[in-house]
């Protein structure tokens, strides 16, 4: 029996940003040869690994500030950095972020218990499966289930941003499936500053979101990518697959025209 296709927040957001990028990332195996390591992925993954150990009650090796800082170096991922100096600067920043985080937690301990970390959640949708990997899930004394998402690049966050964030809404849907009788909420934590915000979907909002998500899933799964023509957009300049799209003569001409058009707009804005 064929496995059901899976759709995740990353897949949804990639498709919404650019169907061509979705195609090269998830459907055509040739795309993997064009993927480049990103230093911000390496940086974020390192911090996630350390925080996972810190919040794991079974891991006694990262319980103090000193141990957490040492764990940054032990867990360090060096892929994607352009130079040794850039990497060392990032390593120092990572240590500072983790040091400040652990100090904040120790100064303001919470009664919540961490029940999941880096866990893949699933919900069957019939002919496809909704998935999402959560950074951390806490259970509060009143029974509330809270998903906490770490952001290593952000300085701040608002509850309005969380309410409109596709991934955070997906996590709430997945957790509500596992804890149908519990209140569920979502929190984003900006690791650089310690700023956090929280939001939650009520029953009607969650139902509306799930309906919209199913419609989007159908658009993705039913789409015929054969002969799909890439369209120039702002993200092309930093996209790993620009070289692939540029092999299409029409795209190359359209992209050059798009660049010229945007250069003119920039000049007009500056004048």
ABEGO torsion letter per residue (X at the ends): XBBBBBBBAAAAAAAAABAAAAAAAAABAAAAAABBBBAAAAAAAAAAAAAAAAABAABAABABAAAAAAAAAAABBABGBABAAAAAAAAAAAAAAAAAAAAAAAABBBABBBABBGBBBBBBAGABBBBBBBABBBBBAAGBBBBBBBBAABABBBAAAAAABAAAAAAAAAAAAABAABBBBBBBBBAAAGBBBBBBBBAAAAAAAAAAAAAAAAAAAABBABGBBBBBBAAAAABAAAAAAAABAAAAAAAAAAAAAAAAAAAAAAX
